[in-house]
Structure formats: structure tokens, C-alpha cells
């Protein structure tokens, strides 16, 4: 329809009629004159409204879901955040328990050896610094650390300090090929020098080529002059293989270190050496051999064996009882047995009568 004066007048007229009908319907109540027309319109347009409603309801639900999705997303994000916080707390608790266990073990080792130590945390490894086996710890000159100090943990010898900064230090690990430490055998006191071989066992050259050494023997540090770079008595490792001497002046051993160099976390730098050599007191207790179970068999006494192949309960035949019974040995079959002493006394009384 074109926008003309007539069309505007018609629109105003229709609006006025609509308001008039609404007013008459409200005032009429249940007796409204347009009630019949309203019912007729409901009968005609009701099915159409239901169809339109069925088609529109999913769209409305989707619109409502989109409108509420912001709140749901925020709630989901909050739940995920709380879940991550719980996981982090559990992980942190496990790590704290592990570090507490390491610290207790290290303090026990230091106490047994009378070492004055300063605890440190490993903050870097040597792979980023080159091909040497080194670690970086979070204490340095400001904490009283100097070059050539012994580094240990709860298991044994870790290495020695090589470079010191104001707040950090570099430690050369005992398995580095450039690392060498004097060792002493437990019990026999045989001396030698241990060298690192990377991820392989330590190589130890004993000064005595005829030393009696076997697999399972243990070594500790011998100590250095003025206790630098090594203090005495720190556990080194266990002999895993012994090369034949072959008449050489030295004897080669291969030692599995106590320390796992790929799992270092907390270490201790020895800032005060013991007043006397702790010898072998810092070594861990030797593992007890597993006892071999023994089986005891108890034999129950049975019935006596039958004589001359007779079955149990079978009476001996006539003539055999005398041969088998020692009480009648020497009596021939059919012979009359002599009377007993009682019988002879009775016969003598009868004669006197």
C-alpha cells in the first residue's frame, strides 16, 4: 500500500475501531458482544498457533541455552580451576613428602659422619652447559660456599664444588669422566682411585694388584689433605665386578654408586669436616641374606616287621615257636620241659608226708 492521505486515514480508523472493540470486550465481561467472534477466531487460528509454537519452541530453547551458556561456561571454568588446584595440591604434597624424606636421610648421614653441611636445591643440570656431568645449586659465596667442597646427599657422594658465584655454585658429579676421588675398601682398608664413566659404573684402580676383593664389597672416600676437596668416610658405592689381576701392579674394580645422578633434588655441601675419620660408620646397614626355608619330615613309628615273611597277626607253625622264642632255646621238639623251681619244692613236701 502506498503512503497516501487516504491510507493514513484508514490506518487511524482501524486503530480506533480496535481500541473500541477492546473497550467493549473488557466492559462486557462474560457477556461481551464480541465473545462469539473471539471463539470463532480461536477455532480457526488455534491449530496454526500450535504449529507455530512447536516450530518456534526449539528455537526458543536454543536461544535460552545460548543466553544461559555464559553462566554455565563460567561455572565449568570454575570447576576446572578448582580441580586443577586440587591436583596441584596433591602433587605438591607428594613432592613435599619426598623432599622431607630426602632431607631426613641426608641429615642422618651428616649426623653419623659428623659433617657440618649446608642444604641446597638443584636448580639446573649440566646438559645445558656442555657435555660434562654437572649440576647448579642455589647457594654460593654469600652462603659461605667455596671451591673444592664435598657435596653429598642421603645416599652418599654426589661430587665436589668447582665454580662459585654469589648465590649459586656448580658441582662436578662423581660420575663425570674428569672426576677422581680416593677410596678405601670397607674392612680391608685397601686404597684406590675411583673415576667417573658417565652412566656406567665407576672405575676403581686399587693400588694393591693382589688385593682380595669380591662382588658386594663397599667403598668410602679416603679423604684429602685438609679435607679438600673430599672429606673421609662418605659412602661411594658397591663393587659390581672385579677384573682378574693378571699379575698387574693394580687391580681394576667396577663400582655401582650409591647416588642416582639422574634424580638429584636436595644435596648438602660439607662446610665443616669431621674432627676424626668416621671410617665405615656412615655406610648403610648391610642387607640381611634371605633365610632358606627348611622342611622337616617326621616319620611316624609303624608296627614291627613280620618275621620270616609272615603276615602280621599270623601264628607261627608248630615247631617254629621254639626256634623263634628265645625262652625255649635248646629244647628239642617233643621233649618234656623240666619243672620249675616251685614244682620241685612241692614234690619234696609230698615225699616227707
C-alpha positions in Angstrom: 0.0 0.0 0.0 1.2 3.4 -1.0 1.7 6.0 1.7 -1.1 8.4 0.9 -3.5 10.6 2.9 -6.3 8.0 2.4 -4.2 5.2 3.7 -3.2 7.1 6.8 -6.8 7.9 7.5 -7.7 4.2 7.0 -5.0 3.1 9.5 -6.2 5.6 12.1 -9.7 4.4 11.6 -8.7 0.7 12.1 -6.8 1.6 15.2 -9.7 3.5 16.6 -12.1 0.5 15.8 -9.6 -1.9 17.5 -9.5 0.2 20.7 -13.3 0.5 20.7 -13.7 -3.3 20.4 -11.2 -3.9 23.2 -13.0 -1.4 25.4 -16.4 -3.0 24.7 -15.0 -6.5 25.3 -13.5 -5.5 28.6 -16.6 -3.8 29.8 -18.9 -6.7 28.7 -17.0 -9.3 30.6 -18.5 -12.8 30.1 -21.5 -11.2 28.2 -19.2 -9.4 25.8 -20.8 -9.0 22.3 -17.5 -10.0 20.6 -17.2 -13.2 22.6 -18.6 -15.3 19.7 -16.2 -13.7 17.2 -13.3 -14.4 19.6 -14.2 -18.1 19.9 -14.6 -18.4 16.1 -11.1 -16.8 15.7 -9.6 -19.2 18.3 -11.1 -22.2 16.4 -9.6 -21.0 13.2 -6.2 -19.8 14.3 -5.6 -22.2 17.3 -4.1 -25.0 15.2 -1.9 -22.5 13.4 -0.7 -21.1 16.7 0.2 -24.6 18.0 2.1 -25.4 14.8 4.0 -22.2 15.0 4.7 -22.8 18.7 6.0 -26.3 18.1 8.3 -24.9 15.4 9.4 -21.9 17.5 9.9 -23.7 20.9 13.2 -25.4 19.9 14.5 -22.1 18.7 13.4 -20.5 21.9 15.1 -23.3 23.9 18.3 -22.8 21.9 18.1 -19.0 22.4 17.6 -19.7 26.1 20.5 -22.1 26.2 22.7 -19.6 24.4 21.7 -17.0 26.9 22.5 -19.3 29.9 25.6 -20.7 28.3 27.7 -17.9 29.7 26.8 -18.8 33.3 27.3 -22.5 32.6 30.7 -21.8 31.0 31.8 -19.7 34.0 30.7 -22.5 36.3 32.5 -25.1 34.3 35.6 -23.0 34.2 35.4 -22.5 38.0 35.1 -26.3 38.5 38.1 -26.9 36.2 40.1 -24.4 38.1 39.2 -26.0 41.4 40.1 -29.4 40.1 43.5 -28.2 38.8 44.1 -26.6 42.2 43.4 -29.9 44.0 45.6 -31.8 41.6 48.4 -29.3 42.1 47.9 -29.5 45.9 48.1 -33.3 45.8 51.2 -33.2 43.6 52.8 -30.6 45.8 52.0 -32.7 48.9 53.7 -35.8 47.3 56.7 -33.7 46.3 56.9 -32.2 49.8 56.8 -35.7 51.3 59.5 -36.9 49.0 61.7 -33.9 49.8 61.1 -34.3 53.5 62.2 -37.9 53.3 65.4 -36.9 51.3 66.2 -34.2 53.9 65.7 -36.6 56.8 68.0 -39.1 55.2 70.7 -36.5 54.4 70.6 -35.2 58.0 71.0 -38.7 59.3 74.0 -39.3 57.0 75.6 -36.0 58.1 75.0 -36.8 61.7 76.6 -40.2 61.5 79.7 -38.8 59.8 79.7 -35.6 62.0 79.7 -33.4 58.8 78.6 -29.8 59.1 76.5 -29.3 55.9 74.5 -26.5 54.3 71.4 -27.7 52.4 70.9 -26.7 48.8 68.4 -27.4 46.0 69.4 -28.4 42.5 68.2 -25.8 40.1 69.9 -26.8 36.8 71.7 -29.7 35.2 74.9 -29.7 33.2 73.4 -30.8 29.9 72.6 -27.2 29.1 76.2 -26.1 29.9 78.1 -28.7 27.9 79.0 -32.4 27.9 80.2 -32.6 31.5 78.1 -34.1 34.3 77.4 -31.0 36.5 74.6 -29.5 38.4 73.9 -26.0 39.6 72.7 -25.5 43.2 71.0 -22.4 44.7 73.7 -21.4 47.3 77.0 -19.7 46.7 79.7 -17.4 48.2 77.1 -15.4 50.1 76.3 -18.6 51.9 79.9 -19.5 52.8 80.5 -21.9 49.9 84.0 -22.1 48.4 85.7 -24.2 45.7 86.6 -27.8 46.4 83.9 -28.6 49.0 82.5 -32.1 49.2 78.8 -32.5 48.1 76.7 -35.4 49.3 73.1 -36.4 49.9 71.4 -39.1 52.0 72.8 -41.9 49.8 76.4 -40.9 49.6 79.0 -38.9 47.5 77.5 -36.6 44.9 80.5 -34.6 43.8 82.6 -31.5 44.5 82.1 -27.8 44.1 84.1 -26.4 41.1 82.6 -22.9 40.4 81.2 -20.5 43.0 79.0 -17.4 42.3 77.4 -15.0 44.7 74.2 -17.1 45.0 74.8 -20.2 43.0 77.5 -22.9 42.6 78.4 -25.5 40.1 79.0 -29.1 41.2 81.0 -31.7 39.2 79.3 -35.0 39.7 81.2 -38.1 40.7 80.3 -39.9 37.5 81.9 -37.3 35.3 84.9 -38.7 33.3 87.1 -35.8 34.7 86.2 -36.7 38.3 88.6 -38.7 40.5 88.4 -39.5 44.2 90.5 -41.5 46.6 88.7 -44.5 48.0 89.1 -47.0 50.8 87.6 -50.5 51.0 85.4 -51.4 53.9 87.2 -53.7 56.4 90.4 -54.4 54.4 91.3 -50.7 54.1 92.6 -51.2 50.5 93.2 -47.9 48.8 92.4 -46.9 45.3 91.2 -44.2 43.0 87.7 -44.0 41.5 86.9 -42.3 38.2 83.6 -41.5 36.6 82.3 -43.1 33.4 79.1 -41.3 32.7 76.1 -43.5 33.0 78.3 -46.6 33.6 79.7 -47.9 36.9 82.7 -46.1 38.5 86.1 -47.5 37.6 88.4 -48.0 40.6 92.1 -48.8 40.4 93.3 -50.5 43.6 96.9 -49.9 44.5 97.3 -53.5 45.5 97.1 -55.8 42.5 96.7 -58.8 44.7 94.0 -57.5 47.0 91.3 -59.9 47.9 88.2 -58.2 46.6 84.8 -59.7 45.8 81.5 -58.6 44.4 79.4 -56.8 47.1 82.4 -55.1 48.9 81.8 -51.5 49.7 83.9 -48.3 49.4 84.0 -44.9 51.1 86.1 -41.8 50.4 89.6 -41.8 51.7 89.7 -38.1 52.3 92.1 -35.4 51.1 94.7 -33.2 52.7 93.0 -30.5 54.8 89.7 -32.3 53.8 89.5 -30.6 50.4 88.1 -31.5 48.0 86.9 -34.6 49.9 86.2 -35.4 53.5 86.7 -39.0 54.6 84.1 -41.7 55.2 81.4 -40.7 52.6 79.8 -43.8 51.0 80.9 -44.2 47.4 79.3 -47.5 46.1 79.3 -51.3 45.9 81.7 -53.5 43.9 79.7 -55.0 41.0 82.6 -56.6 39.0 86.2 -57.4 39.6 88.7 -57.8 36.8 91.3 -60.6 37.1 94.6 -59.2 38.3 96.7 -60.9 35.7 99.9 -60.0 37.6 99.4 -56.2 37.2 100.6 -53.8 39.8 97.0 -52.5 40.2 93.6 -54.2 40.2 90.5 -52.8 38.4 87.1 -52.8 40.0 83.7 -51.6 38.8 81.6 -49.9 41.4 77.9 -49.1 41.3 77.5 -45.7 43.0 75.0 -45.3 45.8 73.8 -42.0 44.4 71.4 -41.9 41.4 72.9 -38.9 39.5 69.8 -38.5 37.3 67.4 -38.0 40.3 69.1 -35.3 42.3 66.9 -32.8 44.1 68.3 -31.9 47.6 72.0 -32.0 48.4 74.3 -30.9 51.2 77.6 -29.1 50.9 80.1 -30.0 53.6 81.2 -26.7 55.1 82.7 -28.3 58.2 84.8 -31.5 58.2 84.5 -34.1 60.9 87.1 -33.9 63.7 88.0 -37.6 63.2 87.7 -40.0 60.4 84.2 -41.7 60.7 85.7 -44.8 58.9 82.8 -47.1 57.9 80.1 -45.8 60.2 78.3 -43.8 57.5 77.8 -46.9 55.3 74.2 -48.2 55.3 73.4 -51.4 57.1 74.3 -54.5 55.1 71.3 -56.3 53.6 70.5 -59.4 55.5 70.5 -62.7 53.5 67.1 -64.2 53.0 66.9 -67.4 55.0 66.4 -70.6 53.1 63.3 -72.4 54.4 63.9 -75.9 55.6 61.4 -78.8 55.5 61.4 -81.2 58.5 59.9 -84.7 57.8 58.7 -86.6 60.9 58.4 -90.4 60.4 55.6 -91.9 62.5 56.7 -95.3 64.0 54.8 -98.2 62.5 54.1 -101.8 63.5 57.1 -104.2 63.9 58.2 -106.0 60.8 56.9 -109.6 60.3 59.3 -112.4 61.0 60.4 -114.6 58.1 57.9 -113.3 55.7 54.9 -114.0 58.0 52.0 -111.7 57.8 51.0 -109.5 60.8 48.7 -111.5 63.1 49.7 -114.9 61.7 50.6 -117.5 64.3 53.8 -119.4 63.8 53.6 -123.0 62.8 54.3 -125.8 65.2 57.9 -126.4 65.7 58.8 -122.9 64.7 57.8 -121.3 68.0 60.6 -122.9 69.8 63.2 -121.7 67.3 61.9 -118.2 67.3 61.2 -117.9 71.1 64.4 -117.3 73.0 62.8 -118.6 76.2 62.7 -122.1 74.9 66.1 -122.2 73.1 67.8 -125.5 73.4 64.6 -127.6 73.9 64.1 -130.2 71.2 60.7 -130.6 69.6 58.6 -133.2 71.6 60.9 -133.1 74.7 59.4 -132.6 78.1 60.4 -129.3 79.7 62.0 -129.5 83.2 59.8 -128.5 86.1 60.3 -125.1 87.6 61.7 -124.5 91.0 58.3 -124.2 92.6 57.3 -127.6 91.2 60.4 -129.3 92.7 59.7 -127.9 96.2 56.1 -129.2 96.0 57.3 -132.7 95.1 59.7 -132.7 98.1 57.0 -131.9 100.5 54.9 -134.8 99.2 57.7 -137.3 99.8 58.1 -136.1 103.5 54.5 -136.7 104.1 
